[in-house]
């Protein structure tokens, strides 16, 4: 992925009025044409439900005493299909914190249609703009543009006034869920504020301009100050289409993002906001809800841990006992976070907490027991990859324990009830984590220590009435076992799970279900099933069709795009094997069995093997899909897509039987 970094820094104080920076839009409001209303489809993406005809944004500092950040937004959209009508419902998020809040000003919106051969504008009324309280940090202003229909053009503009410009200069996303013909953003930044400015994504700018506005402002006292104005634009921006097996969209979306690095004051003082890692380390070590909590292990677990590890000399066994205790003691409240929310003492007493509460308790307990353990902060897959060039602590939303025993390393997370010791939940399998070592911090690559592995063995017999009876044994290991256990417990037990399987398996009746190792998370989960199904129409006079993939089938290729610019990320390696043995009556014969498939991915990335054998009146189907590595580059995408095309094709192929002459 292309990431371009810019940096701005001048030496004049510019914390003053900047309203003069507001300039005319590249396109004026309300200038809708009959040609635009006559557009019926977008030739560069005929599947698009709508297309942005033009989009403009500008951010600058206002001229009030508050010196707030002003963000102006203006967009014109053509509605092409019914599925695009929801774009007329606009929601605008407004941040609030510590008594300060963002304000929405100057909302204007219209729809444009052809009615009786003439162009008609329908305007939004100010009374139809509503506010809702989303949570303690966000309000939402929303409005529905009136008279929106297929063929309409909708246009709206608004201004947001924000007191949070220093740490949150307004980012800009060139891509969205619909294509854009034109998207442009201007940012005018006080020259004494040094930002790291990153262009992320894979698309190229058609405009990238900057200029220093020399002596552009008078902050007072007869002094003048400079500012820097940037202008960026893209044309023919494709819609961002999410596919399976990708991490957070913000990793790949073409966008401009800002990170404040340093402020220089008029008296020569510098306030370094983006610290070096040594500074971030000290912040974490002395943070009340991080490093200080780790030192409090004795306050919460002394008696409990002592009874667990008394006379235990094996470090690994000691660690496993502590891990099992902490995981069993807490209930995760589903909130992430690298910091403790309640404080580990209060969380321990209440037996509930966020990720920080639970895993900092785990680290504290392991330290109390004399084990070598270090906290590691990371970003979950839905958060996005953290910046690695410099520390941005807000990029991290999770903490786990890195346990060192001899030459072995174990990453531990006590929030997930269904993964075994030394296995991180799939949500954590995302790039690199930053370990806070005893002396220094360092990056550590996060890799799956288990596969998503499943072996299904079907032993079936077809009788003369066309009914199949037999057994199905499924053995799930690693992430597949965790997925199955999570589903079973979520359905409130085995009986509800049996009913759910029966509902999902077409024509299969489950007569008996036994689960082995359901509560022993360190062992494979085994499902033994006795089943029957009506498979063949014995009254058919010609051919009988039977699909052997009655319980597990890839019905669709998860990779649909002709091109993919971003990596395919499975999280963990995939290993699926299905072996079916079907005994059928001597009155039938198998004709034209499918050809064998043996397809390998380059660089030992994986393989797919499919084979049908006939031995007497038995047919044996072997199906093996192996994805050896979790991440594939965009250059490898076509190989991966073709492999899954072959998998889907094989799984859709019926076995053909006919009556013997």
C-alpha positions as semicolon CSV with decimal commas, in nm:
position;residue;x (nm);y (nm);z (nm)
1;X;0,000;0,000;0,000
2;X;0,126;0,347;-0,087
3;X;0,168;0,578;0,211
4;X;0,303;0,926;0,140
5;X;0,408;1,136;0,436
6;X;0,419;1,513;0,442
7;X;0,541;1,732;0,722
8;X;0,483;2,102;0,774
9;X;0,667;2,334;1,008
10;X;0,721;2,707;1,011
11;X;0,838;2,929;1,294
12;X;0,565;3,187;1,328
13;X;0,280;3,177;1,574
14;X;-0,050;3,134;1,396
15;X;-0,306;3,067;1,665
16;X;-0,538;3,339;1,533
17;X;-0,825;3,419;1,300
18;X;-0,820;3,226;0,974
19;X;-1,166;3,282;0,841
20;X;-1,014;3,467;0,547
21;X;-0,886;3,129;0,428
22;X;-1,234;3,016;0,332
23;X;-1,259;3,039;-0,045
24;X;-1,510;2,963;-0,312
25;X;-1,598;2,600;-0,376
26;X;-1,458;2,448;-0,693
27;X;-1,825;2,396;-0,780
28;X;-2,105;2,631;-0,669
29;X;-2,415;2,512;-0,485
30;X;-2,734;2,464;-0,685
31;X;-2,583;2,455;-1,033
32;X;-2,752;2,131;-1,143
33;X;-2,781;2,071;-1,518
34;X;-3,028;1,881;-1,733
35;X;-2,737;1,674;-1,860
36;X;-2,660;1,558;-1,505
37;X;-3,026;1,476;-1,442
38;X;-3,028;1,274;-1,764
39;X;-2,752;1,038;-1,648
40;X;-2,892;0,685;-1,620
41;X;-2,579;0,488;-1,533
42;X;-2,213;0,538;-1,458
43;X;-2,010;0,385;-1,739
44;X;-1,700;0,322;-1,524
45;X;-1,909;0,116;-1,278
46;X;-2,245;0,007;-1,416
47;X;-2,324;-0,175;-1,090
48;X;-2,313;0,150;-0,891
49;X;-2,632;0,249;-0,710
50;X;-2,525;0,614;-0,717
51;X;-2,226;0,825;-0,814
52;X;-2,075;1,136;-0,658
53;X;-2,063;1,399;-0,931
54;X;-1,854;1,636;-0,724
55;X;-1,731;1,659;-0,365
56;X;-1,540;1,929;-0,186
57;X;-1,415;1,979;0,167
58;X;-1,214;2,248;0,339
59;X;-1,070;2,278;0,689
60;X;-0,930;2,597;0,847
61;X;-0,923;2,791;1,174
62;X;-1,199;3,042;1,241
63;X;-1,173;3,407;1,339
64;X;-1,343;3,386;1,677
65;X;-1,168;3,402;2,010
66;X;-1,209;3,028;2,042
67;X;-1,003;2,960;1,728
68;X;-1,203;2,649;1,644
69;X;-1,149;2,426;1,345
70;X;-1,405;2,489;1,072
71;X;-1,481;2,205;0,834
72;X;-1,699;2,280;0,531
73;X;-1,840;1,992;0,327
74;X;-2,028;2,004;-0,004
75;X;-2,138;1,711;-0,221
76;X;-2,358;1,645;-0,524
77;X;-2,478;1,287;-0,587
78;X;-2,672;1,124;-0,870
79;X;-2,911;0,846;-0,760
80;X;-2,901;0,566;-1,017
81;X;-3,082;0,274;-0,853
82;X;-3,335;0,205;-0,581
83;X;-3,059;0,074;-0,356
84;X;-2,908;0,425;-0,360
85;X;-3,210;0,600;-0,211
86;X;-3,070;0,563;0,142
87;X;-2,806;0,824;0,053
88;X;-3,076;1,084;0,101
89;X;-3,069;1,000;0,475
90;X;-2,767;1,185;0,609
91;X;-2,608;1,124;0,950
92;X;-2,331;1,352;1,078
93;X;-2,126;1,246;1,380
94;X;-2,027;1,517;1,629
95;X;-1,762;1,448;1,895
96;X;-1,788;1,567;2,254
97;X;-1,562;1,529;2,557
98;X;-1,494;1,700;2,887
99;X;-1,759;1,969;2,839
100;X;-1,649;2,057;2,487
101;X;-1,841;1,959;2,179
102;X;-1,857;1,997;1,804
103;X;-2,140;2,201;1,651
104;X;-2,315;2,163;1,318
105;X;-2,386;2,492;1,141
106;X;-2,524;2,612;0,807
107;X;-2,697;2,298;0,684
108;X;-2,838;2,326;0,332
109;X;-2,979;2,035;0,129
110;X;-3,196;1,984;-0,179
111;X;-3,314;1,720;-0,421
112;X;-3,345;1,789;-0,793
113;X;-3,581;1,611;-1,030
114;X;-3,739;1,647;-1,373
115;X;-4,113;1,695;-1,330
116;X;-4,341;1,776;-1,627
117;X;-4,035;1,845;-1,838
118;X;-3,894;2,104;-1,600
119;X;-3,629;2,093;-1,330
120;X;-3,767;2,107;-0,976
121;X;-3,572;2,172;-0,657
122;X;-3,712;2,048;-0,323
123;X;-3,538;2,203;-0,024
124;X;-3,473;2,065;0,323
125;X;-3,644;2,265;0,597
126;X;-3,433;2,360;0,898
127;X;-3,692;2,208;1,134
128;X;-3,625;1,867;0,980
129;X;-3,268;1,845;1,114
130;X;-3,265;1,633;1,430
131;X;-3,015;1,548;1,704
132;X;-2,973;1,215;1,881
133;X;-2,737;1,120;2,164
134;X;-2,541;0,814;2,050
135;X;-2,319;0,774;2,359
136;X;-2,109;0,977;2,604
137;X;-1,866;1,078;2,328
138;X;-2,084;1,117;2,020
139;X;-2,397;1,298;1,913
140;X;-2,555;1,246;1,572
141;X;-2,730;1,513;1,364
142;X;-2,948;1,360;1,095
143;X;-3,183;1,473;0,821
144;X;-3,369;1,317;0,531
145;X;-3,354;1,508;0,204
146;X;-3,710;1,535;0,068
147;X;-3,842;1,399;-0,263
148;X;-3,550;1,165;-0,335
149;X;-3,618;0,906;-0,606
150;X;-3,431;0,709;-0,867
151;X;-3,296;0,966;-1,113
152;X;-3,271;1,243;-0,853
153;X;-2,967;1,452;-0,786
154;X;-2,918;1,526;-0,417
155;X;-2,695;1,805;-0,297
156;X;-2,607;1,917;0,050
157;X;-2,350;2,119;0,237
158;X;-2,281;2,188;0,601
159;X;-2,020;2,329;0,837
160;X;-1,883;2,168;1,154
161;X;-1,716;2,383;1,419
162;X;-1,478;2,185;1,640
163;X;-1,265;2,277;1,944
164;X;-1,056;1,959;1,894
165;X;-0,844;2,073;1,600
166;X;-0,504;2,036;1,772
167;X;-0,520;1,660;1,821
168;X;-0,781;1,585;1,556
169;X;-0,729;1,785;1,239
170;X;-1,003;1,680;1,002
171;X;-0,913;1,375;0,786
172;X;-1,053;1,321;0,437
173;X;-1,162;0,999;0,269
174;X;-1,151;1,007;-0,109
175;X;-1,315;0,665;-0,133
176;X;-1,656;0,553;-0,013
177;X;-1,908;0,281;-0,093
178;X;-2,001;0,453;-0,420
179;X;-1,775;0,584;-0,698
180;X;-1,684;0,949;-0,729
181;X;-1,614;1,151;-1,042
182;X;-1,436;1,425;-0,850
183;X;-1,322;1,464;-0,487
184;X;-1,113;1,754;-0,357
185;X;-0,990;1,860;-0,014
186;X;-0,819;2,176;0,105
187;X;-0,646;2,199;0,444
188;X;-0,507;2,526;0,576
189;X;-0,290;2,457;0,879
190;X;-0,127;2,701;1,122
191;X;0,243;2,699;1,042
192;X;0,351;2,654;1,402
193;X;0,166;2,322;1,414
194;X;0,372;2,040;1,269
195;X;0,166;1,748;1,143
196;X;0,262;1,420;0,989
197;X;0,026;1,407;0,691
198;X;-0,023;1,067;0,530
199;X;-0,185;0,984;0,199
200;X;-0,301;0,626;0,241
201;X;-0,440;0,378;-0,005
202;X;-0,357;0,275;-0,359
203;X;-0,504;0,553;-0,571
204;X;-0,310;0,844;-0,720
205;X;-0,376;1,211;-0,672
206;X;-0,444;1,426;-0,978
207;X;-0,366;1,738;-0,774
208;X;-0,120;1,778;-0,489
209;X;-0,038;2,141;-0,423
210;X;0,086;2,338;-0,126
211;X;0,171;2,698;-0,067
212;X;0,298;2,909;0,219
213;X;0,072;3,207;0,281
214;X;0,341;3,456;0,379
215;X;0,250;3,717;0,640
216;X;-0,107;3,617;0,574
217;X;-0,236;3,692;0,925
218;X;-0,193;3,947;1,198
219;X;-0,213;3,772;1,535
220;X;-0,176;4,097;1,725
221;X;0,097;4,325;1,847
222;X;0,182;4,421;1,491
223;X;0,326;4,079;1,418
224;X;0,244;3,874;1,113
225;X;0,223;3,500;1,074
226;X;0,235;3,238;0,801
227;X;0,011;2,941;0,726
228;X;0,034;2,650;0,485
229;X;-0,247;2,556;0,250
230;X;-0,270;2,212;0,089
231;X;-0,494;2,114;-0,201
232;X;-0,547;1,749;-0,293
233;X;-0,788;1,596;-0,542
234;X;-0,869;1,268;-0,715
235;X;-1,081;1,192;-1,020
236;X;-1,269;0,879;-1,127
237;X;-1,240;0,733;-0,778
238;X;-1,371;0,375;-0,771
239;X;-1,607;0,257;-0,499
240;X;-1,436;0,079;-0,212
241;X;-1,573;-0,273;-0,214
242;X;-1,517;-0,485;0,092
243;X;-1,451;-0,853;0,037
244;X;-1,412;-1,147;0,267
245;X;-1,081;-1,199;0,442
246;X;-0,971;-0,840;0,479
247;X;-0,878;-0,642;0,788
248;X;-1,014;-0,295;0,872
249;X;-1,114;-0,092;0,568
250;X;-0,926;0,212;0,699
251;X;-0,603;0,020;0,627
252;X;-0,674;0,038;0,254
253;X;-0,916;0,326;0,195
254;X;-0,761;0,610;-0,006
255;X;-0,756;0,897;0,241
256;X;-0,561;1,188;0,387
257;X;-0,492;1,153;0,761
258;X;-0,317;1,384;1,009
259;X;-0,112;1,317;1,321
260;X;0,005;1,615;1,526
261;X;0,380;1,593;1,587
262;X;0,486;1,920;1,747
263;X;0,372;2,269;1,847
264;X;0,611;2,566;1,860
265;X;0,513;2,866;2,070
266;X;0,604;3,230;2,019
267;X;0,852;3,226;2,308
268;X;1,050;2,944;2,144
269;X;0,907;2,661;2,354
270;X;0,828;2,334;2,174
271;X;0,561;2,088;2,278
272;X;0,644;1,752;2,119
273;X;0,314;1,567;2,077
274;X;0,431;1,270;1,871
275;X;0,686;1,120;2,106
276;X;0,965;0,876;2,053
277;X;0,905;0,526;2,182
278;X;1,117;0,590;2,489
279;X;0,874;0,869;2,584
280;X;0,568;0,652;2,512
281;X;0,721;0,374;2,723
282;X;0,757;0,603;3,022
283;X;0,399;0,723;2,975
284;X;0,272;0,364;2,980
285;X;0,490;0,256;3,273
286;X;0,361;0,541;3,490
287;X;0,004;0,549;3,361
288;X;-0,246;0,507;3,642
289;X;-0,453;0,263;3,439
290;X;-0,166;0,067;3,286
291;X;0,178;0,037;3,447
292;X;0,058;0,121;3,796
293;X;-0,210;-0,150;3,772
294;X;0,049;-0,416;3,681
295;X;0,229;-0,345;4,010
296;X;-0,083;-0,421;4,211
297;X;-0,096;-0,796;4,164
298;X;-0,048;-0,869;4,533
299;X;-0,350;-0,657;4,621
300;X;-0,593;-0,878;4,435
301;X;-0,463;-1,229;4,381
302;X;-0,220;-1,314;4,658
303;X;-0,426;-1,574;4,848
304;X;-0,582;-1,716;4,531
305;X;-0,252;-1,750;4,346
306;X;-0,062;-1,883;4,645
307;X;-0,305;-2,173;4,683
308;X;-0,281;-2,248;4,311
309;X;0,096;-2,261;4,276
310;X;0,210;-2,381;4,617
311;X;0,490;-2,634;4,573
312;X;0,464;-2,601;4,193
313;X;0,809;-2,579;4,036
314;X;0,722;-2,617;3,667
315;X;0,695;-2,266;3,524
316;X;0,461;-2,367;3,240
317;X;0,221;-2,552;3,469
318;X;0,229;-2,257;3,707
319;X;0,141;-2,018;3,423
320;X;-0,140;-2,242;3,295
321;X;-0,298;-2,256;3,640
322;X;-0,287;-1,878;3,677
323;X;-0,425;-1,829;3,326
324;X;-0,714;-2,070;3,389
325;X;-0,791;-1,898;3,719
326;X;-0,800;-1,545;3,574
327;X;-1,004;-1,653;3,271
328;X;-1,255;-1,836;3,491
329;X;-1,276;-1,554;3,745
330;X;-1,372;-1,273;3,507
331;X;-1,658;-1,208;3,270
332;X;-1,552;-0,991;2,978
333;X;-1,792;-0,698;2,927
334;X;-1,719;-0,695;2,549
335;X;-1,525;-0,366;2,566
336;X;-1,171;-0,348;2,430
337;X;-0,902;-0,113;2,557
338;X;-0,535;-0,123;2,651
339;X;-0,604;0,061;2,976
340;X;-0,787;-0,072;3,279
341;X;-1,131;0,088;3,298
342;X;-1,236;0,006;3,655
343;X;-0,891;-0,058;3,801
344;X;-0,793;-0,421;3,852
345;X;-0,887;-0,422;4,224
346;X;-1,243;-0,310;4,157
347;X;-1,272;-0,527;3,846
348;X;-1,145;-0,828;4,041
349;X;-1,398;-0,771;4,318
350;X;-1,681;-0,734;4,065
351;X;-1,553;-1,025;3,849
352;X;-1,614;-0,825;3,533
353;X;-1,407;-0,588;3,323
354;X;-1,282;-0,470;2,987
355;X;-0,979;-0,617;2,808
356;X;-0,744;-0,391;3,005
357;X;-0,894;-0,490;3,341
358;X;-0,868;-0,862;3,269
359;X;-0,536;-0,890;3,090
360;X;-0,353;-0,643;3,313
361;X;-0,479;-0,856;3,604
362;X;-0,335;-1,160;3,427
363;X;0,001;-0,987;3,377
364;X;0,004;-0,871;3,739
365;X;-0,074;-1,223;3,862
366;X;0,197;-1,382;3,647
367;X;0,449;-1,125;3,770
368;X;0,344;-1,189;4,128
369;X;0,418;-1,558;4,071
370;X;0,771;-1,473;3,961
371;X;0,725;-1,548;3,590
372;X;0,883;-1,352;3,305
373;X;0,592;-1,164;3,147
374;X;0,562;-0,841;2,948
375;X;0,254;-0,645;2,840
376;X;0,203;-0,618;2,464
377;X;-0,032;-0,358;2,315
378;X;-0,189;-0,420;1,976
379;X;-0,467;-0,311;1,742
380;X;-0,752;-0,550;1,665
381;X;-0,833;-0,646;1,308
382;X;-1,130;-0,409;1,294
383;X;-0,926;-0,119;1,436
384;X;-0,662;-0,106;1,164
385;X;-0,286;-0,144;1,158
386;X;-0,091;0,080;1,396
387;X;0,159;0,331;1,265
388;X;0,511;0,194;1,313
389;X;0,722;0,496;1,216
390;X;0,646;0,671;1,546
391;X;0,432;0,597;1,852
392;X;0,063;0,675;1,816
393;X;-0,087;0,522;2,129
394;X;-0,441;0,588;2,011
395;X;-0,379;0,332;1,735
396;X;-0,373;0,057;1,999
397;X;-0,695;-0,070;2,155
398;X;-0,589;-0,398;2,319
399;X;-0,335;-0,547;2,558
400;X;-0,222;-0,909;2,603
401;X;0,046;-1,088;2,803
402;X;0,372;-1,200;2,642
403;X;0,498;-1,483;2,859
404;X;0,859;-1,601;2,825
405;X;0,948;-1,949;2,952
406;X;1,291;-2,064;2,845
407;X;1,312;-2,028;2,469
408;X;0,933;-2,047;2,431
409;X;0,700;-1,750;2,395
410;X;0,328;-1,762;2,473
411;X;0,081;-1,483;2,396
412;X;-0,208;-1,492;2,642
413;X;-0,553;-1,332;2,641
414;X;-0,784;-1,425;2,928
415;X;-1,095;-1,255;2,786
416;X;-1,192;-1,537;2,548
417;X;-1,347;-1,846;2,707
418;X;-1,294;-2,066;2,402
419;X;-0,929;-2,038;2,300
420;X;-0,669;-2,248;2,482
421;X;-0,356;-2,133;2,662
422;X;-0,111;-1,967;2,423
423;X;-0,365;-1,892;2,150
424;X;-0,488;-1,539;2,080
425;X;-0,847;-1,479;1,961
426;X;-0,875;-1,415;1,587
427;X;-0,959;-1,050;1,652
428;X;-0,597;-1,003;1,771
429;X;-0,427;-1,149;1,462
430;X;-0,330;-0,816;1,312
431;X;0,022;-0,711;1,214
432;X;0,269;-0,637;1,493
433;X;0,225;-0,565;1,860
434;X;0,445;-0,339;2,071
435;X;0,595;-0,513;2,374
436;X;0,680;-0,306;2,681
437;X;0,999;-0,487;2,783
438;X;1,188;-0,454;3,110
439;X;1,419;-0,191;2,960
440;X;1,296;-0,098;2,613
441;X;0,993;-0,161;2,395
442;X;1,004;-0,350;2,068
443;X;0,781;-0,478;1,789
444;X;0,668;-0,840;1,792
445;X;0,502;-1,009;1,496
446;X;0,161;-1,153;1,581
447;X;0,108;-1,488;1,414
448;X;-0,151;-1,758;1,461
449;X;-0,016;-2,048;1,665
450;X;-0,306;-2,271;1,561
451;X;-0,487;-2,348;1,236
452;X;-0,857;-2,335;1,164
453;X;-0,864;-2,712;1,112
454;X;-1,153;-2,949;1,058
455;X;-1,175;-3,315;0,957
456;X;-1,515;-3,457;0,859
457;X;-1,558;-3,830;0,799
458;X;-1,889;-3,959;0,660
459;X;-1,966;-4,331;0,652
460;X;-2,297;-4,368;0,470
461;X;-2,509;-4,643;0,318
462;X;-2,777;-4,598;0,051
463;X;-3,065;-4,847;0,064
464;X;-3,295;-4,957;-0,218
465;X;-3,558;-4,701;-0,117
466;X;-3,321;-4,412;-0,177
467;X;-3,260;-4,338;0,192
468;X;-2,909;-4,279;0,323
469;X;-2,820;-4,367;0,681
470;X;-2,490;-4,348;0,855
471;X;-2,254;-4,153;1,078
472;X;-2,074;-3,822;1,053
473;X;-1,773;-3,750;1,272
474;X;-1,634;-3,398;1,273
475;X;-1,312;-3,318;1,457
476;X;-1,240;-2,946;1,501
477;X;-0,904;-2,811;1,611
478;X;-0,769;-2,465;1,690
479;X;-0,981;-2,175;1,568
480;X;-1,243;-2,410;1,421
481;X;-1,290;-2,566;1,765
482;X;-1,319;-2,221;1,925
483;X;-1,576;-2,120;1,663
484;X;-1,782;-2,435;1,722
485;X;-1,769;-2,407;2,102
486;X;-1,871;-2,041;2,085
487;X;-2,171;-2,135;1,872
488;X;-2,275;-2,425;2,096
489;X;-2,258;-2,220;2,416
490;X;-2,436;-1,934;2,243
491;X;-2,723;-2,168;2,156
492;X;-2,764;-2,277;2,517
493;X;-2,652;-2,636;2,494
494;X;-2,632;-2,946;2,280
495;X;-3,002;-2,987;2,203
496;X;-3,034;-2,637;2,059
497;X;-2,716;-2,697;1,862
498;X;-2,862;-3,019;1,721
499;X;-3,173;-2,830;1,609
500;X;-2,959;-2,558;1,450
501;X;-2,758;-2,818;1,256
502;X;-3,075;-2,992;1,139
503;X;-3,212;-2,659;1,013
504;X;-2,892;-2,577;0,823
505;X;-2,830;-2,919;0,667
506;X;-3,064;-2,966;0,373
507;X;-3,275;-3,286;0,401
508;X;-3,052;-3,431;0,676
509;X;-3,222;-3,562;0,989
510;X;-2,997;-3,586;1,295
511;X;-3,105;-3,882;1,507
512;X;-2,829;-3,860;1,765
513;X;-2,554;-3,615;1,858
514;X;-2,270;-3,665;2,102
515;X;-2,006;-3,400;2,178
516;X;-1,664;-3,497;2,313
517;X;-1,424;-3,253;2,485
518;X;-1,677;-2,971;2,476
519;X;-1,546;-2,825;2,802
520;X;-1,180;-2,919;2,756
521;X;-1,057;-2,632;2,543
522;X;-0,706;-2,772;2,509
523;X;-0,834;-3,076;2,317
524;X;-1,007;-3,113;1,979
525;X;-1,386;-3,089;1,977
526;X;-1,541;-3,406;1,837
527;X;-1,900;-3,432;1,710
528;X;-2,043;-3,780;1,654
529;X;-2,369;-3,775;1,462
530;X;-2,610;-4,048;1,355
531;X;-2,814;-3,928;1,057
532;X;-3,046;-4,019;0,774
533;X;-3,173;-3,845;0,464
534;X;-3,386;-3,908;0,158
535;X;-3,123;-3,884;-0,113
536;X;-3,243;-4,045;-0,436
537;X;-3,573;-4,074;-0,619
538;X;-3,599;-4,450;-0,670
539;X;-3,889;-4,401;-0,912
540;X;-3,670;-4,211;-1,157
541;X;-3,628;-4,416;-1,472
542;X;-3,300;-4,261;-1,589
543;X;-3,034;-4,102;-1,371
544;X;-3,005;-4,029;-1,000
545;X;-2,807;-3,727;-0,879
546;X;-2,635;-3,706;-0,539
547;X;-2,413;-3,426;-0,408
548;X;-2,162;-3,568;-0,158
549;X;-2,116;-3,234;0,022
550;X;-2,426;-3,266;0,234
551;X;-2,293;-3,089;0,544
552;X;-1,993;-2,875;0,445
553;X;-1,983;-2,697;0,110
554;X;-1,821;-2,392;-0,046
555;X;-2,124;-2,266;-0,239
556;X;-1,970;-1,931;-0,340
557;X;-1,623;-1,801;-0,412
558;X;-1,540;-1,538;-0,147
559;X;-1,315;-1,363;-0,401
560;X;-1,534;-1,195;-0,662
561;X;-1,342;-0,889;-0,780
562;X;-1,144;-0,903;-1,102
563;X;-0,862;-0,722;-0,922
564;X;-0,772;-0,679;-0,557
565;X;-0,535;-0,404;-0,450
566;X;-0,509;-0,504;-0,085
567;X;-0,395;-0,831;0,074
568;X;-0,611;-1,133;0,149
569;X;-0,588;-1,197;0,523
570;X;-0,731;-1,523;0,657
571;X;-0,605;-1,451;1,007
572;X;-0,503;-1,814;1,060
573;X;-0,410;-2,094;0,818
574;X;-0,706;-2,302;0,696
575;X;-0,715;-2,684;0,682
576;X;-1,039;-2,860;0,580
577;X;-1,064;-3,228;0,494
578;X;-1,377;-3,423;0,402
579;X;-1,372;-3,799;0,346
580;X;-1,698;-3,959;0,239
581;X;-1,757;-4,330;0,189
582;X;-2,093;-4,423;0,037
583;X;-2,205;-4,781;-0,008
584;X;-2,487;-4,817;-0,263
585;X;-2,707;-5,106;-0,383
586;X;-2,580;-5,344;-0,648
587;X;-2,876;-5,238;-0,863
588;X;-2,705;-4,900;-0,919
589;X;-2,383;-4,800;-1,088
590;X;-2,177;-4,481;-1,077
591;X;-2,120;-4,327;-1,421
592;X;-1,885;-4,052;-1,536
593;X;-1,717;-3,987;-1,199
594;X;-1,565;-3,637;-1,173
595;X;-1,204;-3,599;-1,274
596;X;-0,939;-3,566;-1,010
597;X;-0,823;-3,215;-0,919
598;X;-0,480;-3,138;-0,776
599;X;-0,413;-2,765;-0,768
600;X;-0,119;-2,603;-0,588
601;X;-0,068;-2,239;-0,497
602;X;0,273;-2,081;-0,567
603;X;0,531;-2,062;-0,291
604;X;0,368;-2,347;-0,098
605;X;0,076;-2,119;-0,018
606;X;-0,179;-2,399;-0,023
607;X;-0,347;-2,668;-0,230
608;X;-0,678;-2,823;-0,324
609;X;-0,713;-3,197;-0,387
610;X;-1,038;-3,359;-0,495
611;X;-1,066;-3,726;-0,585
612;X;-1,353;-3,968;-0,645
613;X;-1,277;-4,341;-0,637
614;X;-1,506;-4,633;-0,710
615;X;-1,432;-4,962;-0,536
616;X;-1,698;-5,225;-0,602
617;X;-2,031;-5,081;-0,494
618;X;-1,867;-4,811;-0,284
619;X;-1,765;-4,461;-0,381
620;X;-1,502;-4,273;-0,182
621;X;-1,473;-3,893;-0,207
622;X;-1,160;-3,724;-0,075
623;X;-1,163;-3,345;-0,047
624;X;-0,872;-3,153;0,101
625;X;-0,839;-2,774;0,110
626;X;-0,525;-2,633;0,268
627;X;-0,435;-2,265;0,298
628;X;-0,084;-2,273;0,441
629;X;-0,028;-1,906;0,516
630;X;-0,262;-1,645;0,658
631;X;-0,177;-1,349;0,430
632;X;-0,159;-1,334;0,050
633;X;-0,041;-1,030;-0,142
634;X;-0,246;-0,869;-0,417
635;X;-0,005;-1,027;-0,668
636;X;-0,114;-1,370;-0,547
637;X;-0,484;-1,288;-0,561
638;X;-0,557;-1,442;-0,902
639;X;-0,407;-1,776;-0,801
640;X;-0,616;-1,778;-0,485
641;X;-0,931;-1,679;-0,672
642;X;-0,882;-1,956;-0,928
643;X;-0,824;-2,214;-0,655
644;X;-1,155;-2,125;-0,490
645;X;-1,327;-2,129;-0,829
646;X;-1,219;-2,491;-0,859
647;X;-1,333;-2,565;-0,502
648;X;-1,679;-2,419;-0,565
649;X;-1,707;-2,604;-0,897
650;X;-1,611;-2,937;-0,739
651;X;-1,853;-2,892;-0,451
652;X;-2,135;-2,817;-0,695
653;X;-2,071;-3,136;-0,896
654;X;-2,317;-3,422;-0,840
655;X;-2,237;-3,789;-0,851
656;X;-2,447;-3,957;-1,118
657;X;-2,600;-4,301;-1,061
658;X;-2,814;-4,508;-1,292
659;X;-2,985;-4,844;-1,273
660;X;-2,785;-5,133;-1,404
661;X;-2,918;-5,296;-1,720
